[in-house]
Structure formats: C-alpha cells, structure tokens
Amino acid sequence: MTDLGCVCLIAGRGALPNTVVATLKAQRRDFKTIVIQGNEEGHDFRADRSIAIDKWGQFQEAITEWGIDSIVFAGKIDRPALWKLRPDATLLHYLPRLRLGALGDDAVMQQLLAIFAEDFNLTILSVQEILAQQKRRSGALGQHQPDVATLADITRGVQALSIISAADFGQAVAVSGGVVLGVEAIEGTDNLIRRTREYKPEETCGVIVKMPKIQQDNRIDAPTIGTETIHALHRNTFAGIAISAEDTIIVDEEAVIALADQLGIFIYVTE
C-alpha cells in the first residue's frame, strides 16, 4: 500500500478494529487509535484516546497533535439519538451540513467523510485498503454448498436488497422458500438472524444475504461478518450466508471458514 503517513484508526465496537491494529503493526505503519466512547466492546488493544462521538473538537486536537495524514473507520458505531447529543463548538459548526434527522445513514456518512477530507485535510482509507483485500471469486468459500432452492433464495435476496437500498437502509435480508423473512434495520445482522428464526418453514433452511447498499461508500460501515455471525446462523438453524465478491469484510477469514465447515454452514460469494 502507498505510504500515506501517520494513520488514525477511529474504532467502533467488535473485532474488526483488532484486525486493523494487527495489520498496521505488521506493516510497521505509524498509527494512532481513537475509540468512540461506549464502543470498547471486543477490543484487545489499548486506545491512545477515548472520545465521545459529539466532541469533534477533541478529534481535531488529537489529529493535529499527532500529525495525522489519513484515517480509517472500523467497527460498529451506532448512530446516537439526537436528543442525547451534547455537541461541542466544533460539531455545532458542522451540524447544519450533516443534516442529522433529515438524511439517511449513508448520506450523513458522505457528509462526514467530506468534512474530514476537505476541512480536516485527511485522506480517508477503507478497511479493505488497509487489509489489501482482493475481490473474491464467486462460489462457496468452504466445504458446504447451497442447494438449488437456496441459490434461488440468494437471487431473491440480492433483488430485495437492490430495491430497499435505494431508501438508504438495510445491508442484509433473511430469505427462505422465496419469501423475504426480514430486513436488517438498526439492530444489526446477528439480531436479524435471531428474530427471523421463528418465520422459517423448517429447522435447517434459509439464508442471510448481506452486501453493500447500491450507493454505499466502502470507506465506512462496510458489511462485515465474523465467527459470531457463523455461531448465530448455527444457533438459529440457518443453512448459510451469501456475501458480495467485493466490499464485504470477513474478520479472521481463515477462522470463519473453518468454523463454518465444522458447523455445516455455507458461505457463498455472489457477484
């Protein structure tokens, strides 16, 4: 990867920030870490700073102090309720531009990235760029394959996501027997898996289809799966998951595929 100077990881919760930190260390990159307060769950590293999501002045101070050239976002960061925000002067300046409450998540994220790039003079990196992730070939990643009926469900799920993504929500759907059982909302994929189990027509069936929204910028909130996703599929008797050939991140891919093979879950890559 081209040398982009000192990198700052802005970390949400989950295991993905751990992978980014390990990769940056292996690459011997100069980097710092900021964890969004309340999102420390799942981390195995000590952050350089912990900053509340509504304290943009502290972000700007840290970035300036460290001489940061580029930033990368990794991990799940829940969009806070507007009434809970206590914005500092820096965020107050940018609130009209962010249009919180008026725009969908992706549109807000686009505004945020533009502010960081244009006003803070930062290069925004994607996790895929840090991890040097290559486009995957279509087909099963492990030992298990979807049957013909499930392949039809995957196609149905891709069609459904292409329609709902125009409304700027939903990275995943649950499908079984040609019926969309549920759409991922703010609760995340694992909760989608849990709440749609009762709608499946039989025990071991159904597929989760997960991929970026049509207009999604892969530099932030890229679709991500990990071992917990595989455990959730197994606990709730889903047959497997389908992901996109590009942009979907698998945290510790070797371990995820091994676990899926062990539990009889398929991971299918679709174009």
ChimeraX commands (.cxc) that place a marker at each C-alpha (Angstrom):
marker #1 position 0.00,0.00,0.00 radius 0.5
marker #1 position 1.22,3.52,-0.80 radius 0.5
marker #1 position 2.71,5.31,2.19 radius 0.5
marker #1 position 0.07,7.75,3.41 radius 0.5
marker #1 position 1.90,8.95,6.52 radius 0.5
marker #1 position 0.53,8.57,10.02 radius 0.5
marker #1 position -2.81,6.75,10.11 radius 0.5
marker #1 position -5.50,7.19,12.76 radius 0.5
marker #1 position -7.92,4.33,13.38 radius 0.5
marker #1 position -11.33,5.53,14.58 radius 0.5
marker #1 position -12.73,2.43,16.22 radius 0.5
marker #1 position -16.23,1.27,16.98 radius 0.5
marker #1 position -17.06,-1.94,18.79 radius 0.5
marker #1 position -16.33,-5.50,17.71 radius 0.5
marker #1 position -13.34,-7.48,16.49 radius 0.5
marker #1 position -12.65,-5.64,13.22 radius 0.5
marker #1 position -10.58,-2.86,14.88 radius 0.5
marker #1 position -8.35,-5.59,16.35 radius 0.5
marker #1 position -7.64,-6.89,12.84 radius 0.5
marker #1 position -6.85,-3.39,11.59 radius 0.5
marker #1 position -4.47,-2.73,14.50 radius 0.5
marker #1 position -2.70,-6.08,13.96 radius 0.5
marker #1 position -2.35,-5.36,10.24 radius 0.5
marker #1 position -0.98,-1.85,10.79 radius 0.5
marker #1 position 1.56,-3.27,13.25 radius 0.5
marker #1 position 2.58,-5.98,10.79 radius 0.5
marker #1 position 3.00,-3.32,8.10 radius 0.5
marker #1 position 5.11,-1.27,10.55 radius 0.5
marker #1 position 2.90,1.72,9.89 radius 0.5
marker #1 position 2.93,4.81,12.09 radius 0.5
marker #1 position -0.57,4.90,13.59 radius 0.5
marker #1 position -2.72,6.06,16.47 radius 0.5
marker #1 position -6.10,4.84,17.73 radius 0.5
marker #1 position -9.22,6.66,18.88 radius 0.5
marker #1 position -12.11,4.66,20.32 radius 0.5
marker #1 position -15.58,6.18,20.29 radius 0.5
marker #1 position -16.69,6.18,23.93 radius 0.5
marker #1 position -19.13,3.39,24.71 radius 0.5
marker #1 position -17.83,1.20,21.86 radius 0.5
marker #1 position -14.91,-0.52,23.60 radius 0.5
marker #1 position -16.55,-3.97,23.48 radius 0.5
marker #1 position -14.44,-6.62,21.75 radius 0.5
marker #1 position -11.15,-4.72,21.69 radius 0.5
marker #1 position -7.81,-6.32,22.62 radius 0.5
marker #1 position -5.72,-3.14,22.27 radius 0.5
marker #1 position -5.30,-0.04,24.41 radius 0.5
marker #1 position -6.54,3.04,22.58 radius 0.5
marker #1 position -4.48,6.23,22.51 radius 0.5
marker #1 position -7.65,8.26,23.13 radius 0.5
marker #1 position -11.28,7.61,24.01 radius 0.5
marker #1 position -13.52,10.40,22.72 radius 0.5
marker #1 position -17.29,10.91,22.81 radius 0.5
marker #1 position -18.96,10.94,19.40 radius 0.5
marker #1 position -20.20,14.52,19.87 radius 0.5
marker #1 position -16.82,16.04,20.85 radius 0.5
marker #1 position -15.37,16.87,17.43 radius 0.5
marker #1 position -13.01,19.45,18.86 radius 0.5
marker #1 position -11.16,16.68,20.70 radius 0.5
marker #1 position -10.90,14.69,17.47 radius 0.5
marker #1 position -9.44,17.70,15.69 radius 0.5
marker #1 position -6.98,18.39,18.52 radius 0.5
marker #1 position -5.72,14.79,18.57 radius 0.5
marker #1 position -5.38,14.62,14.79 radius 0.5
marker #1 position -3.40,17.87,14.76 radius 0.5
marker #1 position -1.24,16.89,17.75 radius 0.5
marker #1 position -0.31,13.52,16.20 radius 0.5
marker #1 position 0.28,14.85,12.69 radius 0.5
marker #1 position -2.31,12.51,11.20 radius 0.5
marker #1 position -2.42,12.28,7.40 radius 0.5
marker #1 position -5.13,9.63,6.91 radius 0.5
marker #1 position -7.90,7.95,8.88 radius 0.5
marker #1 position -9.70,4.63,8.70 radius 0.5
marker #1 position -13.03,3.76,10.33 radius 0.5
marker #1 position -13.51,0.20,11.63 radius 0.5
marker #1 position -16.12,-1.40,13.84 radius 0.5
marker #1 position -19.79,-0.79,14.50 radius 0.5
marker #1 position -20.72,2.71,15.67 radius 0.5
marker #1 position -24.39,3.17,16.46 radius 0.5
marker #1 position -25.97,6.40,15.31 radius 0.5
marker #1 position -26.82,8.29,18.53 radius 0.5
marker #1 position -30.25,9.67,19.27 radius 0.5
marker #1 position -30.33,13.39,18.52 radius 0.5
marker #1 position -31.70,14.25,21.95 radius 0.5
marker #1 position -28.70,12.57,23.61 radius 0.5
marker #1 position -26.10,14.66,21.77 radius 0.5
marker #1 position -24.20,17.33,23.70 radius 0.5
marker #1 position -22.24,18.83,20.78 radius 0.5
marker #1 position -19.15,20.92,21.35 radius 0.5
marker #1 position -18.48,24.11,19.38 radius 0.5
marker #1 position -16.79,22.25,16.52 radius 0.5
marker #1 position -19.70,19.86,15.97 radius 0.5
marker #1 position -22.21,22.72,16.33 radius 0.5
marker #1 position -20.46,24.42,13.42 radius 0.5
marker #1 position -20.94,21.34,11.22 radius 0.5
marker #1 position -24.43,20.22,12.33 radius 0.5
marker #1 position -26.29,22.11,9.56 radius 0.5
marker #1 position -24.10,20.40,6.97 radius 0.5
marker #1 position -24.61,16.93,8.48 radius 0.5
marker #1 position -28.42,17.34,8.45 radius 0.5
marker #1 position -28.93,14.75,11.18 radius 0.5
marker #1 position -32.54,13.59,11.28 radius 0.5
marker #1 position -33.14,14.67,7.68 radius 0.5
marker #1 position -30.78,12.35,5.81 radius 0.5
marker #1 position -30.33,8.57,5.82 radius 0.5
marker #1 position -27.24,6.98,7.35 radius 0.5
marker #1 position -25.24,6.80,4.12 radius 0.5
marker #1 position -25.99,10.40,3.20 radius 0.5
marker #1 position -24.88,11.55,6.67 radius 0.5
marker #1 position -21.72,9.48,6.37 radius 0.5
marker #1 position -20.97,11.05,2.99 radius 0.5
marker #1 position -21.19,14.49,4.58 radius 0.5
marker #1 position -18.96,13.38,7.46 radius 0.5
marker #1 position -16.32,11.98,5.12 radius 0.5
marker #1 position -16.38,15.16,3.05 radius 0.5
marker #1 position -15.80,17.27,6.17 radius 0.5
marker #1 position -12.88,15.10,7.29 radius 0.5
marker #1 position -11.34,15.18,3.81 radius 0.5
marker #1 position -11.93,18.82,2.89 radius 0.5
marker #1 position -11.91,20.72,6.19 radius 0.5
marker #1 position -9.59,18.49,8.24 radius 0.5
marker #1 position -7.36,17.77,5.20 radius 0.5
marker #1 position -7.33,13.99,5.74 radius 0.5
marker #1 position -7.20,11.06,3.34 radius 0.5
marker #1 position -9.99,8.59,4.12 radius 0.5
marker #1 position -8.87,4.98,3.81 radius 0.5
marker #1 position -11.12,1.93,3.61 radius 0.5
marker #1 position -10.55,-1.12,5.78 radius 0.5
marker #1 position -10.25,-3.13,2.55 radius 0.5
marker #1 position -7.34,-0.94,1.53 radius 0.5
marker #1 position -5.56,-1.43,4.87 radius 0.5
marker #1 position -6.11,-5.20,4.72 radius 0.5
marker #1 position -5.22,-5.32,0.98 radius 0.5
marker #1 position -8.40,-7.34,0.43 radius 0.5
marker #1 position -8.80,-8.75,-3.05 radius 0.5
marker #1 position -12.04,-9.42,-4.92 radius 0.5
marker #1 position -13.22,-12.95,-4.15 radius 0.5
marker #1 position -14.25,-15.47,-6.76 radius 0.5
marker #1 position -17.93,-16.39,-6.80 radius 0.5
marker #1 position -18.92,-19.69,-5.23 radius 0.5
marker #1 position -18.61,-21.38,-1.84 radius 0.5
marker #1 position -15.67,-20.43,0.37 radius 0.5
marker #1 position -15.70,-23.64,2.40 radius 0.5
marker #1 position -16.82,-27.25,2.17 radius 0.5
marker #1 position -20.57,-26.64,2.12 radius 0.5
marker #1 position -22.65,-25.52,-0.85 radius 0.5
marker #1 position -26.16,-24.07,-1.11 radius 0.5
marker #1 position -28.65,-26.32,-2.91 radius 0.5
marker #1 position -30.63,-25.23,-5.97 radius 0.5
marker #1 position -33.56,-23.90,-3.94 radius 0.5
marker #1 position -31.24,-21.90,-1.71 radius 0.5
marker #1 position -29.44,-20.44,-4.73 radius 0.5
marker #1 position -32.85,-19.16,-5.85 radius 0.5
marker #1 position -33.32,-17.65,-2.37 radius 0.5
marker #1 position -29.95,-15.92,-2.70 radius 0.5
marker #1 position -31.05,-14.40,-6.01 radius 0.5
marker #1 position -34.27,-13.28,-4.34 radius 0.5
marker #1 position -32.29,-11.68,-1.53 radius 0.5
marker #1 position -30.00,-9.81,-3.93 radius 0.5
marker #1 position -33.06,-8.46,-5.74 radius 0.5
marker #1 position -34.66,-7.36,-2.48 radius 0.5
marker #1 position -31.50,-5.56,-1.32 radius 0.5
marker #1 position -31.17,-3.75,-4.64 radius 0.5
marker #1 position -34.67,-2.34,-4.14 radius 0.5
marker #1 position -34.52,-1.37,-0.46 radius 0.5
marker #1 position -31.01,0.08,-0.67 radius 0.5
marker #1 position -32.46,2.94,-2.73 radius 0.5
marker #1 position -34.13,4.03,0.52 radius 0.5
marker #1 position -30.73,4.04,2.29 radius 0.5
marker #1 position -31.28,1.23,4.78 radius 0.5
marker #1 position -30.60,-2.48,5.05 radius 0.5
marker #1 position -27.39,-4.38,4.32 radius 0.5
marker #1 position -28.93,-7.81,4.86 radius 0.5
marker #1 position -32.12,-9.81,4.39 radius 0.5
marker #1 position -33.24,-13.25,5.56 radius 0.5
marker #1 position -34.85,-15.41,2.85 radius 0.5
marker #1 position -36.37,-18.89,2.84 radius 0.5
marker #1 position -38.57,-20.59,0.26 radius 0.5
marker #1 position -38.61,-17.47,-1.90 radius 0.5
marker #1 position -40.03,-15.37,0.94 radius 0.5
marker #1 position -38.15,-12.44,2.50 radius 0.5
marker #1 position -38.46,-13.14,6.22 radius 0.5
marker #1 position -36.92,-9.92,7.44 radius 0.5
marker #1 position -34.74,-6.92,6.61 radius 0.5
marker #1 position -31.82,-5.73,8.70 radius 0.5
marker #1 position -32.58,-2.43,10.36 radius 0.5
marker #1 position -30.65,-0.65,13.09 radius 0.5
marker #1 position -30.27,-3.84,15.16 radius 0.5
marker #1 position -27.54,-5.49,13.03 radius 0.5
marker #1 position -27.20,-8.82,11.26 radius 0.5
marker #1 position -26.97,-11.09,14.29 radius 0.5
marker #1 position -30.25,-9.75,15.65 radius 0.5
marker #1 position -31.86,-10.14,12.21 radius 0.5
marker #1 position -30.84,-13.80,12.32 radius 0.5
marker #1 position -32.35,-14.27,15.79 radius 0.5
marker #1 position -35.66,-12.56,15.16 radius 0.5
marker #1 position -36.38,-14.29,11.83 radius 0.5
marker #1 position -35.77,-17.85,13.03 radius 0.5
marker #1 position -39.41,-18.30,14.01 radius 0.5
marker #1 position -40.57,-17.48,10.47 radius 0.5
marker #1 position -38.57,-20.23,8.77 radius 0.5
marker #1 position -40.77,-23.08,7.44 radius 0.5
marker #1 position -38.45,-25.78,8.76 radius 0.5
marker #1 position -35.49,-26.18,11.07 radius 0.5
marker #1 position -32.38,-26.14,8.90 radius 0.5
marker #1 position -33.11,-23.82,6.00 radius 0.5
marker #1 position -32.92,-20.21,4.99 radius 0.5
marker #1 position -30.12,-17.88,4.01 radius 0.5
marker #1 position -28.89,-14.46,5.05 radius 0.5
marker #1 position -27.89,-12.30,2.08 radius 0.5
marker #1 position -25.54,-9.48,3.10 radius 0.5
marker #1 position -23.92,-6.91,0.83 radius 0.5
marker #1 position -23.35,-3.17,0.46 radius 0.5
marker #1 position -26.14,-0.82,-0.44 radius 0.5
marker #1 position -26.04,0.43,-4.03 radius 0.5
marker #1 position -24.84,3.91,-3.09 radius 0.5
marker #1 position -22.68,2.83,-0.13 radius 0.5
marker #1 position -19.19,4.23,0.32 radius 0.5
marker #1 position -16.96,1.31,1.35 radius 0.5
marker #1 position -14.73,3.60,3.41 radius 0.5
marker #1 position -17.25,3.47,6.25 radius 0.5
marker #1 position -19.72,0.89,7.57 radius 0.5
marker #1 position -18.75,-1.83,5.08 radius 0.5
marker #1 position -20.70,-5.10,5.50 radius 0.5
marker #1 position -18.77,-7.32,7.92 radius 0.5
marker #1 position -19.09,-10.89,9.16 radius 0.5
marker #1 position -17.08,-12.88,11.69 radius 0.5
marker #1 position -17.17,-16.02,13.79 radius 0.5
marker #1 position -20.09,-14.68,15.84 radius 0.5
marker #1 position -22.12,-14.43,12.63 radius 0.5
marker #1 position -21.47,-18.12,11.94 radius 0.5
marker #1 position -22.42,-19.04,15.51 radius 0.5
marker #1 position -25.64,-17.02,15.18 radius 0.5
marker #1 position -26.54,-18.81,11.93 radius 0.5
marker #1 position -25.93,-22.19,13.55 radius 0.5
marker #1 position -27.84,-21.40,16.76 radius 0.5
marker #1 position -30.83,-20.25,14.72 radius 0.5
marker #1 position -30.66,-23.14,12.20 radius 0.5
marker #1 position -29.95,-21.11,9.07 radius 0.5
marker #1 position -28.24,-23.02,6.26 radius 0.5
marker #1 position -25.76,-20.27,5.43 radius 0.5
marker #1 position -24.92,-16.77,4.33 radius 0.5
marker #1 position -24.29,-15.13,0.96 radius 0.5
marker #1 position -21.94,-12.15,0.65 radius 0.5
marker #1 position -20.71,-9.91,-2.16 radius 0.5
marker #1 position -17.47,-10.62,-4.02 radius 0.5
marker #1 position -16.24,-7.14,-3.12 radius 0.5
marker #1 position -16.54,-4.85,-0.10 radius 0.5
marker #1 position -17.81,-7.45,2.41 radius 0.5
marker #1 position -15.19,-7.88,5.13 radius 0.5
marker #1 position -14.60,-11.24,6.81 radius 0.5
marker #1 position -12.88,-10.74,10.16 radius 0.5
marker #1 position -10.26,-13.54,10.53 radius 0.5
marker #1 position -11.39,-15.22,7.33 radius 0.5
marker #1 position -9.50,-18.47,7.90 radius 0.5
marker #1 position -11.12,-18.99,11.30 radius 0.5
marker #1 position -14.57,-18.06,9.96 radius 0.5
marker #1 position -14.37,-20.58,7.11 radius 0.5
marker #1 position -13.05,-23.30,9.43 radius 0.5
marker #1 position -15.90,-22.73,11.88 radius 0.5
marker #1 position -18.49,-22.75,9.08 radius 0.5
marker #1 position -17.08,-26.04,7.81 radius 0.5
marker #1 position -17.23,-27.51,11.31 radius 0.5
marker #1 position -20.84,-26.40,11.92 radius 0.5
marker #1 position -22.17,-27.29,8.45 radius 0.5
marker #1 position -22.79,-23.67,7.41 radius 0.5
marker #1 position -22.13,-22.48,3.87 radius 0.5
marker #1 position -20.55,-19.12,2.97 radius 0.5
marker #1 position -21.39,-18.28,-0.61 radius 0.5
marker #1 position -19.87,-15.45,-2.64 radius 0.5
marker #1 position -22.13,-13.87,-5.22 radius 0.5
marker #1 position -21.34,-11.24,-7.83 radius 0.5
marker link #1:1,2 radius 0.2
marker link #1:2,3 radius 0.2
marker link #1:3,4 radius 0.2
marker link #1:4,5 radius 0.2
marker link #1:5,6 radius 0.2
marker link #1:6,7 radius 0.2
marker link #1:7,8 radius 0.2
marker link #1:8,9 radius 0.2
marker link #1:9,10 radius 0.2
marker link #1:10,11 radius 0.2
marker link #1:11,12 radius 0.2
marker link #1:12,13 radius 0.2
marker link #1:13,14 radius 0.2
marker link #1:14,15 radius 0.2
marker link #1:15,16 radius 0.2
marker link #1:16,17 radius 0.2
marker link #1:17,18 radius 0.2
marker link #1:18,19 radius 0.2
marker link #1:19,20 radius 0.2
marker link #1:20,21 radius 0.2
marker link #1:21,22 radius 0.2
marker link #1:22,23 radius 0.2
marker link #1:23,24 radius 0.2
marker link #1:24,25 radius 0.2
marker link #1:25,26 radius 0.2
marker link #1:26,27 radius 0.2
marker link #1:27,28 radius 0.2
marker link #1:28,29 radius 0.2
marker link #1:29,30 radius 0.2
marker link #1:30,31 radius 0.2
marker link #1:31,32 radius 0.2
marker link #1:32,33 radius 0.2
marker link #1:33,34 radius 0.2
marker link #1:34,35 radius 0.2
marker link #1:35,36 radius 0.2
marker link #1:36,37 radius 0.2
marker link #1:37,38 radius 0.2
marker link #1:38,39 radius 0.2
marker link #1:39,40 radius 0.2
marker link #1:40,41 radius 0.2
marker link #1:41,42 radius 0.2
marker link #1:42,43 radius 0.2
marker link #1:43,44 radius 0.2
marker link #1:44,45 radius 0.2
marker link #1:45,46 radius 0.2
marker link #1:46,47 radius 0.2
marker link #1:47,48 radius 0.2
marker link #1:48,49 radius 0.2
marker link #1:49,50 radius 0.2
marker link #1:50,51 radius 0.2
marker link #1:51,52 radius 0.2
marker link #1:52,53 radius 0.2
marker link #1:53,54 radius 0.2
marker link #1:54,55 radius 0.2
marker link #1:55,56 radius 0.2
marker link #1:56,57 radius 0.2
marker link #1:57,58 radius 0.2
marker link #1:58,59 radius 0.2
marker link #1:59,60 radius 0.2
marker link #1:60,61 radius 0.2
marker link #1:61,62 radius 0.2
marker link #1:62,63 radius 0.2
marker link #1:63,64 radius 0.2
marker link #1:64,65 radius 0.2
marker link #1:65,66 radius 0.2
marker link #1:66,67 radius 0.2
marker link #1:67,68 radius 0.2
marker link #1:68,69 radius 0.2
marker link #1:69,70 radius 0.2
marker link #1:70,71 radius 0.2
marker link #1:71,72 radius 0.2
marker link #1:72,73 radius 0.2
marker link #1:73,74 radius 0.2
marker link #1:74,75 radius 0.2
marker link #1:75,76 radius 0.2
marker link #1:76,77 radius 0.2
marker link #1:77,78 radius 0.2
marker link #1:78,79 radius 0.2
marker link #1:79,80 radius 0.2
marker link #1:80,81 radius 0.2
marker link #1:81,82 radius 0.2
marker link #1:82,83 radius 0.2
marker link #1:83,84 radius 0.2
marker link #1:84,85 radius 0.2
marker link #1:85,86 radius 0.2
marker link #1:86,87 radius 0.2
marker link #1:87,88 radius 0.2
marker link #1:88,89 radius 0.2
marker link #1:89,90 radius 0.2
marker link #1:90,91 radius 0.2
marker link #1:91,92 radius 0.2
marker link #1:92,93 radius 0.2
marker link #1:93,94 radius 0.2
marker link #1:94,95 radius 0.2
marker link #1:95,96 radius 0.2
marker link #1:96,97 radius 0.2
marker link #1:97,98 radius 0.2
marker link #1:98,99 radius 0.2
marker link #1:99,100 radius 0.2
marker link #1:100,101 radius 0.2
marker link #1:101,102 radius 0.2
marker link #1:102,103 radius 0.2
marker link #1:103,104 radius 0.2
marker link #1:104,105 radius 0.2
marker link #1:105,106 radius 0.2
marker link #1:106,107 radius 0.2
marker link #1:107,108 radius 0.2
marker link #1:108,109 radius 0.2
marker link #1:109,110 radius 0.2
marker link #1:110,111 radius 0.2
marker link #1:111,112 radius 0.2
marker link #1:112,113 radius 0.2
marker link #1:113,114 radius 0.2
marker link #1:114,115 radius 0.2
marker link #1:115,116 radius 0.2
marker link #1:116,117 radius 0.2
marker link #1:117,118 radius 0.2
marker link #1:118,119 radius 0.2
marker link #1:119,120 radius 0.2
marker link #1:120,121 radius 0.2
marker link #1:121,122 radius 0.2
marker link #1:122,123 radius 0.2
marker link #1:123,124 radius 0.2
marker link #1:124,125 radius 0.2
marker link #1:125,126 radius 0.2
marker link #1:126,127 radius 0.2
marker link #1:127,128 radius 0.2
marker link #1:128,129 radius 0.2
marker link #1:129,130 radius 0.2
marker link #1:130,131 radius 0.2
marker link #1:131,132 radius 0.2
marker link #1:132,133 radius 0.2
marker link #1:133,134 radius 0.2
marker link #1:134,135 radius 0.2
marker link #1:135,136 radius 0.2
marker link #1:136,137 radius 0.2
marker link #1:137,138 radius 0.2
marker link #1:138,139 radius 0.2
marker link #1:139,140 radius 0.2
marker link #1:140,141 radius 0.2
marker link #1:141,142 radius 0.2
marker link #1:142,143 radius 0.2
marker link #1:143,144 radius 0.2
marker link #1:144,145 radius 0.2
marker link #1:145,146 radius 0.2
marker link #1:146,147 radius 0.2
marker link #1:147,148 radius 0.2
marker link #1:148,149 radius 0.2
marker link #1:149,150 radius 0.2
marker link #1:150,151 radius 0.2
marker link #1:151,152 radius 0.2
marker link #1:152,153 radius 0.2
marker link #1:153,154 radius 0.2
marker link #1:154,155 radius 0.2
marker link #1:155,156 radius 0.2
marker link #1:156,157 radius 0.2
marker link #1:157,158 radius 0.2
marker link #1:158,159 radius 0.2
marker link #1:159,160 radius 0.2
marker link #1:160,161 radius 0.2
marker link #1:161,162 radius 0.2
marker link #1:162,163 radius 0.2
marker link #1:163,164 radius 0.2
marker link #1:164,165 radius 0.2
marker link #1:165,166 radius 0.2
marker link #1:166,167 radius 0.2
marker link #1:167,168 radius 0.2
marker link #1:168,169 radius 0.2
marker link #1:169,170 radius 0.2
marker link #1:170,171 radius 0.2
marker link #1:171,172 radius 0.2
marker link #1:172,173 radius 0.2
marker link #1:173,174 radius 0.2
marker link #1:174,175 radius 0.2
marker link #1:175,176 radius 0.2
marker link #1:176,177 radius 0.2
marker link #1:177,178 radius 0.2
marker link #1:178,179 radius 0.2
marker link #1:179,180 radius 0.2
marker link #1:180,181 radius 0.2
marker link #1:181,182 radius 0.2
marker link #1:182,183 radius 0.2
marker link #1:183,184 radius 0.2
marker link #1:184,185 radius 0.2
marker link #1:185,186 radius 0.2
marker link #1:186,187 radius 0.2
marker link #1:187,188 radius 0.2
marker link #1:188,189 radius 0.2
marker link #1:189,190 radius 0.2
marker link #1:190,191 radius 0.2
marker link #1:191,192 radius 0.2
marker link #1:192,193 radius 0.2
marker link #1:193,194 radius 0.2
marker link #1:194,195 radius 0.2
marker link #1:195,196 radius 0.2
marker link #1:196,197 radius 0.2
marker link #1:197,198 radius 0.2
marker link #1:198,199 radius 0.2
marker link #1:199,200 radius 0.2
marker link #1:200,201 radius 0.2
marker link #1:201,202 radius 0.2
marker link #1:202,203 radius 0.2
marker link #1:203,204 radius 0.2
marker link #1:204,205 radius 0.2
marker link #1:205,206 radius 0.2
marker link #1:206,207 radius 0.2
marker link #1:207,208 radius 0.2
marker link #1:208,209 radius 0.2
marker link #1:209,210 radius 0.2
marker link #1:210,211 radius 0.2
marker link #1:211,212 radius 0.2
marker link #1:212,213 radius 0.2
marker link #1:213,214 radius 0.2
marker link #1:214,215 radius 0.2
marker link #1:215,216 radius 0.2
marker link #1:216,217 radius 0.2
marker link #1:217,218 radius 0.2
marker link #1:218,219 radius 0.2
marker link #1:219,220 radius 0.2
marker link #1:220,221 radius 0.2
marker link #1:221,222 radius 0.2
marker link #1:222,223 radius 0.2
marker link #1:223,224 radius 0.2
marker link #1:224,225 radius 0.2
marker link #1:225,226 radius 0.2
marker link #1:226,227 radius 0.2
marker link #1:227,228 radius 0.2
marker link #1:228,229 radius 0.2
marker link #1:229,230 radius 0.2
marker link #1:230,231 radius 0.2
marker link #1:231,232 radius 0.2
marker link #1:232,233 radius 0.2
marker link #1:233,234 radius 0.2
marker link #1:234,235 radius 0.2
marker link #1:235,236 radius 0.2
marker link #1:236,237 radius 0.2
marker link #1:237,238 radius 0.2
marker link #1:238,239 radius 0.2
marker link #1:239,240 radius 0.2
marker link #1:240,241 radius 0.2
marker link #1:241,242 radius 0.2
marker link #1:242,243 radius 0.2
marker link #1:243,244 radius 0.2
marker link #1:244,245 radius 0.2
marker link #1:245,246 radius 0.2
marker link #1:246,247 radius 0.2
marker link #1:247,248 radius 0.2
marker link #1:248,249 radius 0.2
marker link #1:249,250 radius 0.2
marker link #1:250,251 radius 0.2
marker link #1:251,252 radius 0.2
marker link #1:252,253 radius 0.2
marker link #1:253,254 radius 0.2
marker link #1:254,255 radius 0.2
marker link #1:255,256 radius 0.2
marker link #1:256,257 radius 0.2
marker link #1:257,258 radius 0.2
marker link #1:258,259 radius 0.2
marker link #1:259,260 radius 0.2
marker link #1:260,261 radius 0.2
marker link #1:261,262 radius 0.2
marker link #1:262,263 radius 0.2
marker link #1:263,264 radius 0.2
marker link #1:264,265 radius 0.2
marker link #1:265,266 radius 0.2
marker link #1:266,267 radius 0.2
marker link #1:267,268 radius 0.2
marker link #1:268,269 radius 0.2
marker link #1:269,270 radius 0.2
marker link #1:270,271 radius 0.2
view
